[in-house]
Amino acid sequence: MATPPKRVPRIMHVTTKTWITKNIIRVTCTADWIKTLETGIEGAHFKLYVPKPDQTDATFTTELENGPRPDMRTYTIRHIRNHVGEIDIDFVDHGDGGPASAWARRCGPSDIAGFSGPGPIKLKDFYADTYIVAADMSALPVAAATLEAMPRDAKGVAFLEITAPEDKQDISAPEGVNVQWLIHPEPHVPVSQSIDRINQLPEFTGPVQTCIAGESGMIKALRNEIVNRRGVPKGDAYISGYWKIGLIEDEHQKVKQVEARASA
């Protein structure tokens, strides 16, 4: 049987860009095909393809279609406005060291990028007595989207690690969810703020759902605490490593694949 052709990423255009906090850049992109996406998919991940500096739109589009594929990173839909065909993408400003951050810093209106996806949202149904949310800067979009999608009578805690106090942002979380902002000025140095606070929580009673994402070391510790020690069913525990200290995304994805096979 012939191998089906790879799906070509879709093109979208930048409309606006702004630093919404000291270290977070929000880029808004538009395309007619965004109008056809499912509503309510804030928090879903997708693959973002970005052009190199000074690359022409024609060359970039040809690479998307025929290869070699341009630089790609995984991002989250922070907001979607289907009626006008727009999505918001939040980037941590790492300077010009990585292709996605560098693109976000330099892009302007009418610049293009590629989109492949989206994947599923992380918590589709909400039925827990208690919600546990934890995220570092890389995972703030999925944490924020999940908090905003929760029932307004939800109860729980959210531990959100940010680089500076100026990185706090407005999130429409339920009143019953205690959102705590934790300052972590050196994100490439391991810390245990979220781990310590979750470990110290009282034993869970009733159904629990989690949305936890961030650096791999934190994820391993919290998966062990929540799933292995406290017994939260895996199906109720979204706990995902988004990056690993010392590795770029491609290297981290390979590590995750090896670990997944080992635990299967």
Beta strands, then each sheet from edge to edge (+ up, - down):
strand 1: 10-21
strand 2: 24-30
strand 3: 45-50
strand 4: 71-76
strand 5: 79-81
strand 6: 86-92
strand 7: 112-116
strand 8: 130-135
strand 9: 156-162
strand 10: 177-183
strand 11: 208-215
strand 12: 237-243
sheet 1: 4+ 3- 7+ 1- 2+ 6- 5+
sheet 2: 10+ 9+ 8+ 11+ 12+
end
